[in-house]
């Protein structure tokens, strides 16, 4: 009669699959970004042509593009066309700016306050992820790996992450769970052991916790001699223990359960990795502007 479900799995903090700096690009699909850039180029050229048609205005194409970027970024513009056609283009750009801004900010905020993203569920996904792997030094785990060498991804995981440069990435339960909390490792152990070490963890770790079952669930029970005279007596006794709730009470006391996530929303901190692309654009803009300034300065001095 099965008494306990044996559960061995990789346990880890679910990683965010968005690359560094790409958080600000998530609200729109890549095709939407292409169409947006193309639309801004067309509008910028239209504004330039409008300025050319106005006898009093002599602004360059660069100035027209700068005005377009300024308006779409909701920074306003000190240059306003005087003719009706140019003002209609400006009004269209302002409406476009308002709609894009509302969609972009609402999508970005919702992604930062969204639920936990879909966790990895297969050995293949774990192998292809950036997570390192540590294993609890238990004999049956090594036996299971050796018995499943025909499984391609278990074999690849064993050669590249469980063994790195010929050294086994083994760690005790306490050390392994500490690596899991840092978000750098997936730890192979028995789930009850992992949950007991994670009982006092922060909610950020608990809510992002995920696991991949490595060894399928196996039942553990009592072993009795075949045609033993007390077999039926043991059956009756165990069924009484199960039906009366004694076994469930003992299991709840001795077997650790998964820590409960009390946060209903997942709030993601915005740090330097998420803003990397913004800083990169800012630095590139500064460098380009300095180069252009030096060229203009030297040309002016030469003339």
N, C-alpha and C positions, 0 to 999 in steps of 0.2 A: 504494500500500500504506500503510495507516494506521500511523503510528509513535507518536503521542502523543495522549492524550485531553485535549482542551482543556476546562477546567472553570471556569466563572465563576459565583460564588454570593455571596449575602449570608451573612456569617459573624458570629456573635454568641454571647454567653454566655446560655444558656437562662434566661429570667427565671422567677422563682417566681410562679405565677398567683394565689396567695392574697393577698388584700388586707391592708393594714396592720392589725394587731390581730386578725385573724380566725383566726390560727393556733390559738388556744386553743379555738375553736369547731369545728375540723375533726374531732376524734374522733367526734362524733355528728352525724347528719343533723339538719336543721332540724325535722323532724317529731318526732324523738326529744327534742329540747330542749323543744318545746311540751308533749309528754306528761309529761316530767319535771317541768316547772313546775306543770302541772295536778295531778299526783300529790302534789307537795309542799303545794300549797294545800289539797287534800282531807285530807291527813294532819294539817296544821296545825289545820284546823277540828276534826278528830276529837280531837286532843289537847286543844284548848280545851274541847270538850264533856265530855271525860273529867274535866278539872279542875273544871268546873262541877258535875259530879255528885258530886265528892268535897267533903264539907262543910268539910274543913280547908283546902282549896286554893282560893285566890281570885286566879287569874292571868288577865290580860287576853288578848284575841286576839292582840295584838301580841307579848306574851311567848311565847305558844304558837308563833307563826310564827318567832320568834327561836330558840326551842329546836329547831324543825324544821330550820332552816338550819344551826344549830350541829352537830346530829347528822349531817346529810347531808354536812357538810364534815369530818366526823371530828374535831371539836373537843370532843365530849362534852357533857354537860349535868349541871348540879347539881340539876335538878328531875326527879324520877322519880315517876310516878303510883303510888299505893299500891294501887289495885285491879287485879284480874286483867286486865280489858279494856284499861285504859290501858297496862299492861305489855306486853300482846301487841302493841299498836300500836307501842310503843317498840322491841320486838324486831324487828318487821317493818321499821321504819325503819332500824335498825342493819344488818340483813342487806342491805337495799336500798343503803345507803351503801357497804358493803363491795364489793358486786358492781359498782356504778357506778364506784367509785374504781379498782378493778382494771382494768376495761375502759378507762376514760378514760386512766389513766396509761400503760398498755401501748400504746394506740393513738397517744398523743401522742409517746411515745419512739420508736416505730417510724416515725412520719412524719418525725421529725427525723433518723433514721438510715437513711432509705429511699434507694432508688436515685434517679437524676436523673429528675425528672418528664418527661412526654412533651413533646418539643420541638415548636416550631412547624414546620410543613412546607410552608405555602403563603404566597404573597404576600398573600392576604386576611388571614391571621392576623398577619402582620408589620404590615400597615397598621392593623389594629385594636389592636395592642399599644401599650405606652407607649414602646417603643424609638424613638430617633431614628435617622436614616439618614445615613451618609456614603458617598461614592463615590470610587473611585480615578479620576482624570481620564484615562481611556483612550478614544480615539475610538470603538472598536467598541462600548463600553458605551452611549454616547450614541446611536449609530446603532441599536442594538437597541431602546432605549426608544422612539425616534421611529418605528421600523417596527412597533411593537406598541401604538400608541395606541388600537386597538380593544379591547384588553384593559382592562376597567374598573378593576381594582385596580392594574395597572401605571400606568395614567393617574392614578389618585388618589394613588398613592405618589409619582409624579413631581411632582404639583402641590403636595402637602402636606408631604412629608418630604425628597425629594431636592432640591427647590427650596422654600425657605422665604422668603416675602416677596420673591420674585424673585431671591434669592441662592442660588447653587449650593453645597450642602454637600459640597465636594470636600476631600479630604485625601490626603496621601501615605500610602504603605503603613505606615510607622512610626507616624505620628500616628493613622491610622485604627485600627490594632491596639491602640494605647494606649487609645483610646476604647472599644474592644470589651472590653478587660480591666477597665475600670471598670464595665462592665455597663450602660452608658447608650445605646450605639449598636450598630446593625447595619452592617457595612462591606461594600460591594460591591467585590469584587476577584477576581483569579484565585486559586484555592485554594492552589496551590503557593506563591504569594507570601505569603499569609496564614500558612500553616503554617511557613514559614521564619522569620517574625517571632515566632511563638508557640513556638518550639523550647525556650526557656528559661523558659517561664511556670510559675507555680505550679500545683500539681495541682488546686486548687479551680477554676481557670479552665479547665484542660484537660478536666477531667471534666464540666464543664457546657457545653462547647463544642458548638454546633450550627450547621447551615448550611441554607440554602434555595437550591437550584439556580435560577439566574436565566436563564442561557443554556444550553439543552440541550447535552449532551456532543457535541463535534464532533471529528472525526479530523483530525490534521495529518500530512501526509506530504510526500514529494518530488514536485516537479512536473517532468515530462519532456515533450519534444516528441512530438507524435503521429507514430506509425510511425518512431520513432527507431531507429537500428540498434543502439544499446546498451541499449534498454529491457529486453530479456530478460536481459542480463548483470546489470543493476541488480537485477532481480527475484531472480535466483539469489543474488547477493551479500547482499541484504537478508534473504532467507530463511535463509541460513547464519548471519547475525548474530543473528537472532531465535532460531533453534533451538539455537545454541551458548550462549546466555545472555549474550552480550556486550552486547546492547541493554538487558537487564534490569539488568545491573551498572552501565551508564552512567546509566540512568534513576534507579536508587537513589542514585547519587552526586550527580546534578544536580537532580533533582526532589524537593522536600521532601515528606515524608509527614505525615499527621496525627499529632500528638504522642500518645503512649500514656497512657491513664489507668491509674495504678497503684493507685488507691484502690478497694477493693471495696465500700465503703459510703460514702454521702454524708452527712456530718455537717453539719447546719445550725446555725450560731450563732444563739442566741436573744438578740436585742437589743431596743432600745426599740421599734422598729416592731411586733415580735411581741407585746410586752407592753403595747402602747398601750391595748387594751381594759381590761386589768386596772387600769392607772393611772387610766383614765377613770372606771371604777366606783368606785375608791377616792376620787378627788377628789369625785365626785358625792355619795358617802356622807358625806364630811366636811362638805360644804356643807349638805346636808340636815339633818345632825345639829346643826350650829351654829345653823341657822335654828330648828329645833324647840326647842333649848336656850334661845335668846333669847326665844321665845314663852312657854315655860314660866316663865322667870325673870321676865318682865314680868307675867304673870298672877299669879304668886306674890306679887310685890311689890305689885301693885294690890290684891289681896285682904287 
